[in-house]
């Protein structure tokens, strides 16, 4: 059978670690009860807030958050895509924004560190993610439930070259855990998610946060999108999960209908000297 049931967990993480673990555990269990075989948490699910708070909350990759995720994956027999947590790569100075993936036995099988830092100044709304976060520098293609899956995080969504490189390497789905803001999410969240799906003929699984933290509201509306750009599931506002079936046959079908990879002409993608 080519279908896989996937789910996004949507939660608000501006709370103490123990509270976030309790909420995530409950929502992961709810998704598993709905038949999800792959469950994705949002960006920074284990703690958000000011730069100082997030640096202080950063953990080792074998820390409490990772142990909890491993236990949930093992308990429910699911693949758990751990959104992202703060990894204490530079203790007390900066943290890496890091995704961990666990198999149904609770083994950590993939690690991805967010590459693109959210450093913006839009109409007085300023953010400097790089002040407290160390950017990664490696693309990661992970095997999840038999699928080749490209790992990305939030602001990476605005860099289509990352997704195309992952697709060329074999990705048939992308994970996009996020804390996308209300200000940009209203106009850009769904548009960008659907664009990444359409231009790569791949599924997009995007778990977002909701609620208010670090000076702005989050947009929520976690989504699962098919290779044609159709939104299969939307979590709406507030705490929620969304669940949908994804199918590798659908990826193959869309790529046959519109052969975007065989029609590429990379030799022409540069200006003549």
Buried (B, 14 or more C-beta within 10 A) or exposed (E): EEEBBBBBBBBBBBBEBEEBBEBBBEBBBBBBEEEBBBBBBBBBBBBBBEBEBBBBBBBEBEBBBBEBBBBBBBBBEBBBBBBBBBBBBBEEEBBBBBBBBBBBEBEBBBBBBBBBBBEBEEEEEEBEBEEBBBBBEEBBBBBBBEBBBBBBBBBBBBBBEBBBBBBEEEBBBBBBBBBBBBBBBEEBBBEBBBBBBBBBBBBBBBBBBBBEBBEBBBBBBBBBBBBBBEBBBBBEEEBBBBBBBBBBEBBBEBBEEEEBEEEEEEEEEEEEE
